[in-house]
Amino acid sequence: MPSTGALLRHRSIRRLLFAQWLPSMFAAGAEGLIVAYAGSHGFPSGSYAVLMACLPVGMLLGDLVVGRWLRPTARERMVVPLIALMGLPLIVFAGNPGRPLSAGLLLLAGCGFAYGLGLQREFLAALPEQSQGQAFGLLGSGNMTLQGLGPVCVGASAAVCGTGGSMALAGLGALLTAAWMLNWRRTTPAPTPAS
Protein backbone atom coordinates (compact mmCIF):
# COMPACT_ATOMS: atom_id res chain seq x y z
CA MET A 1 0.00 0.00 0.00
CA PRO A 2 1.48 3.39 -0.98
CA SER A 3 2.48 5.73 1.84
CA THR A 4 1.11 9.24 2.24
CA GLY A 5 4.38 10.51 0.76
CA ALA A 6 3.91 8.29 -2.29
CA LEU A 7 0.39 9.60 -2.78
CA LEU A 8 1.66 13.19 -2.60
CA ARG A 9 4.49 12.44 -5.05
CA HIS A 10 1.98 11.15 -7.62
CA ARG A 11 1.37 14.21 -9.80
CA SER A 12 -2.32 13.64 -10.60
CA ILE A 13 -3.24 12.82 -7.01
CA ARG A 14 -1.31 15.80 -5.66
CA ARG A 15 -2.99 18.15 -8.11
CA LEU A 16 -6.43 16.80 -7.28
CA LEU A 17 -5.77 17.14 -3.56
CA PHE A 18 -4.70 20.77 -3.91
CA ALA A 19 -7.64 21.42 -6.24
CA GLN A 20 -9.95 20.35 -3.41
CA TRP A 21 -7.99 21.96 -0.56
CA LEU A 22 -7.19 25.45 -1.85
CA PRO A 23 -10.63 26.89 -2.72
CA SER A 24 -12.11 25.87 0.62
CA MET A 25 -9.05 27.29 2.42
CA PHE A 26 -9.59 30.70 0.79
CA ALA A 27 -13.34 30.63 1.49
CA ALA A 28 -12.75 29.67 5.13
CA GLY A 29 -10.31 32.57 5.39
CA ALA A 30 -12.92 35.01 4.14
CA GLU A 31 -15.59 33.47 6.35
CA GLY A 32 -13.38 34.03 9.38
CA LEU A 33 -13.59 37.79 8.78
CA ILE A 34 -17.36 38.13 8.42
CA VAL A 35 -18.00 39.25 12.01
CA ALA A 36 -15.02 41.65 11.94
CA TYR A 37 -16.21 43.04 8.59
CA ALA A 38 -19.74 43.59 9.91
CA GLY A 39 -18.38 45.20 13.09
CA SER A 40 -16.01 47.53 11.27
CA HIS A 41 -18.85 48.69 9.00
CA GLY A 42 -21.27 49.37 11.83
CA PHE A 43 -23.80 46.67 10.93
CA PRO A 44 -26.35 45.97 13.70
CA SER A 45 -25.35 43.04 15.89
CA GLY A 46 -28.31 40.94 14.72
CA SER A 47 -27.01 41.00 11.16
CA TYR A 48 -23.88 39.02 12.09
CA ALA A 49 -25.84 35.80 12.36
CA VAL A 50 -27.53 36.37 9.00
CA LEU A 51 -24.21 37.03 7.27
CA MET A 52 -22.61 34.00 8.93
CA ALA A 53 -25.49 31.83 7.70
CA CYS A 54 -25.26 32.96 4.07
CA LEU A 55 -22.16 30.96 3.13
CA PRO A 56 -23.46 27.59 4.46
CA VAL A 57 -26.93 28.20 2.98
CA GLY A 58 -25.24 28.88 -0.37
CA MET A 59 -23.25 25.66 0.02
CA LEU A 60 -26.47 23.72 0.56
CA LEU A 61 -28.16 25.33 -2.45
CA GLY A 62 -25.15 24.74 -4.69
CA ASP A 63 -24.87 21.10 -3.67
CA LEU A 64 -28.59 20.55 -4.24
CA VAL A 65 -28.60 22.14 -7.69
CA VAL A 66 -25.33 20.68 -8.94
CA GLY A 67 -25.74 17.28 -7.28
CA ARG A 68 -29.38 16.83 -8.20
CA TRP A 69 -29.75 18.42 -11.62
CA LEU A 70 -26.39 17.92 -13.33
CA ARG A 71 -25.03 14.67 -14.71
CA PRO A 72 -21.56 13.61 -13.53
CA THR A 73 -19.90 14.77 -16.75
CA ALA A 74 -21.58 18.19 -16.48
CA ARG A 75 -20.45 18.45 -12.83
CA GLU A 76 -16.89 17.79 -13.95
CA ARG A 77 -17.10 20.53 -16.58
CA MET A 78 -18.44 22.95 -13.95
CA VAL A 79 -15.52 22.60 -11.49
CA VAL A 80 -13.56 25.63 -12.70
CA PRO A 81 -16.63 27.91 -13.13
CA LEU A 82 -17.84 26.97 -9.65
CA ILE A 83 -14.46 27.80 -8.09
CA ALA A 84 -14.60 31.12 -9.94
CA LEU A 85 -18.14 31.62 -8.57
CA MET A 86 -16.70 31.14 -5.10
CA GLY A 87 -13.98 33.75 -5.66
CA LEU A 88 -15.66 36.50 -7.69
CA PRO A 89 -18.23 37.58 -5.08
CA LEU A 90 -15.50 37.78 -2.44
CA ILE A 91 -13.51 40.21 -4.60
CA VAL A 92 -16.44 42.64 -4.45
CA PHE A 93 -15.76 43.04 -0.71
CA ALA A 94 -12.85 45.29 -1.69
CA GLY A 95 -15.56 47.90 -2.35
CA ASN A 96 -17.00 47.52 1.18
CA PRO A 97 -20.57 46.53 0.26
CA GLY A 98 -23.44 47.08 2.69
CA ARG A 99 -25.50 44.45 4.48
CA PRO A 100 -27.92 43.25 1.74
CA LEU A 101 -25.24 43.06 -0.94
CA SER A 102 -22.82 41.35 1.48
CA ALA A 103 -25.45 38.71 2.23
CA GLY A 104 -26.07 38.08 -1.47
CA LEU A 105 -22.34 37.90 -2.23
CA LEU A 106 -21.73 35.38 0.56
CA LEU A 107 -24.69 33.30 -0.62
CA LEU A 108 -23.25 33.21 -4.16
CA ALA A 109 -19.77 32.38 -2.92
CA GLY A 110 -21.22 29.49 -0.90
CA CYS A 111 -22.85 28.05 -4.04
CA GLY A 112 -19.37 27.69 -5.52
CA PHE A 113 -18.52 25.02 -2.94
CA ALA A 114 -20.33 22.52 -5.18
CA TYR A 115 -17.07 22.36 -7.18
CA GLY A 116 -16.09 19.40 -5.00
CA LEU A 117 -18.85 17.25 -6.51
CA GLY A 118 -17.16 17.50 -9.90
CA LEU A 119 -13.80 16.28 -8.60
CA GLN A 120 -14.98 13.12 -6.84
CA ARG A 121 -14.92 10.71 -9.79
CA GLU A 122 -11.63 12.06 -11.11
CA PHE A 123 -9.99 11.75 -7.69
CA LEU A 124 -11.26 8.21 -7.19
CA ALA A 125 -10.10 7.20 -10.67
CA ALA A 126 -6.57 8.44 -9.95
CA LEU A 127 -6.20 6.33 -6.78
CA PRO A 128 -4.80 2.82 -6.54
CA GLU A 129 -7.55 0.58 -5.19
CA GLN A 130 -5.57 -0.52 -2.15
CA SER A 131 -4.99 3.01 -0.88
CA GLN A 132 -8.36 4.66 -1.46
CA GLY A 133 -9.17 4.83 2.25
CA GLN A 134 -5.79 6.34 3.03
CA ALA A 135 -6.15 8.90 0.23
CA PHE A 136 -9.60 10.00 1.40
CA GLY A 137 -8.22 10.29 4.94
CA LEU A 138 -5.44 12.50 3.57
CA LEU A 139 -8.02 14.56 1.68
CA GLY A 140 -10.07 15.09 4.84
CA SER A 141 -7.16 15.89 7.14
CA GLY A 142 -5.64 18.26 4.57
CA ASN A 143 -8.99 20.02 4.21
CA MET A 144 -9.32 20.49 7.97
CA THR A 145 -5.74 21.71 8.29
CA LEU A 146 -5.96 24.24 5.48
CA GLN A 147 -9.41 25.44 6.52
CA GLY A 148 -7.82 26.16 9.90
CA LEU A 149 -4.87 27.98 8.32
CA GLY A 150 -7.06 30.02 5.96
CA PRO A 151 -8.51 32.33 8.62
CA VAL A 152 -5.06 32.77 10.18
CA CYS A 153 -3.45 33.83 6.88
CA VAL A 154 -6.35 35.93 5.60
CA GLY A 155 -6.91 37.43 9.04
CA ALA A 156 -3.24 38.43 9.30
CA SER A 157 -3.57 40.43 6.09
CA ALA A 158 -6.53 42.39 7.53
CA ALA A 159 -4.14 44.54 9.58
CA VAL A 160 -2.73 45.83 6.29
CA CYS A 161 -5.65 45.57 3.83
CA GLY A 162 -8.66 45.92 6.12
CA THR A 163 -11.34 43.26 6.42
CA GLY A 164 -12.93 43.91 3.03
CA GLY A 165 -9.56 43.98 1.28
CA SER A 166 -8.52 40.72 2.94
CA MET A 167 -11.77 39.02 1.93
CA ALA A 168 -11.11 40.23 -1.61
CA LEU A 169 -7.60 38.73 -1.45
CA ALA A 170 -9.16 35.41 -0.46
CA GLY A 171 -11.44 35.67 -3.49
CA LEU A 172 -8.45 36.39 -5.68
CA GLY A 173 -6.77 33.28 -4.30
CA ALA A 174 -9.79 31.20 -5.31
CA LEU A 175 -9.75 32.76 -8.81
CA LEU A 176 -6.04 32.00 -9.19
CA THR A 177 -6.77 28.40 -8.18
CA ALA A 178 -9.48 28.24 -10.86
CA ALA A 179 -7.03 29.60 -13.46
CA TRP A 180 -4.37 27.07 -12.41
CA MET A 181 -6.90 24.24 -12.69
CA LEU A 182 -8.12 25.44 -16.08
CA ASN A 183 -4.55 25.40 -17.33
CA TRP A 184 -3.61 21.91 -16.12
CA ARG A 185 -6.95 20.35 -17.05
CA ARG A 186 -6.49 21.58 -20.64
CA THR A 187 -2.96 20.21 -20.93
CA THR A 188 -3.14 17.00 -18.90
CA PRO A 189 -4.73 13.69 -19.95
CA ALA A 190 -7.14 11.90 -17.62
CA PRO A 191 -5.37 10.53 -14.53
CA THR A 192 -4.17 6.97 -14.34
CA PRO A 193 -4.23 5.19 -10.97
CA ALA A 194 -1.06 5.39 -8.89
CA SER A 195 0.75 2.12 -8.46
Stockholm file with secondary structure:
# STOCKHOLM 1.0

chainA/1-195         MPSTGALLRHRSIRRLLFAQWLPSMFAAGAEGLIVAYAGSHGFPSGSYAVLMACLPVGMLLGDLVVGRWLRPTARERMVVPLIALMGLPLIVFAGNPGRPLSAGLLLLAGCGFAYGLGLQREFLAALPEQSQGQAFGLLGSGNMTLQGLGPVCVGASAAVCGTGGSMALAGLGALLTAAWMLNWRRTTPAPTPAS
#=GR chainA/1-195 SS CCCHHHHHHSHHHHHHHHHHHHHHHHHHHHHTTHHHHHHHTTCCTHHHHHHHHHHHHHHHHHHHHHHHHSCHHHHHHTHHHHHHHHHHHHHGGGGCCCHHHHHHHHHHHHHGGGGGGGTHHHHHHHSCGGGHHHHHHHHHHHHHHHHHHHHHHHHHHHHHHHHHHHHHHHHHHHHHHHHHHHHHHHHSCCCCCCC
#=GC SS_cons         CCCHHHHHHSHHHHHHHHHHHHHHHHHHHHHTTHHHHHHHTTCCTHHHHHHHHHHHHHHHHHHHHHHHHSCHHHHHHTHHHHHHHHHHHHHGGGGCCCHHHHHHHHHHHHHGGGGGGGTHHHHHHHSCGGGHHHHHHHHHHHHHHHHHHHHHHHHHHHHHHHHHHHHHHHHHHHHHHHHHHHHHHHHSCCCCCCC
//
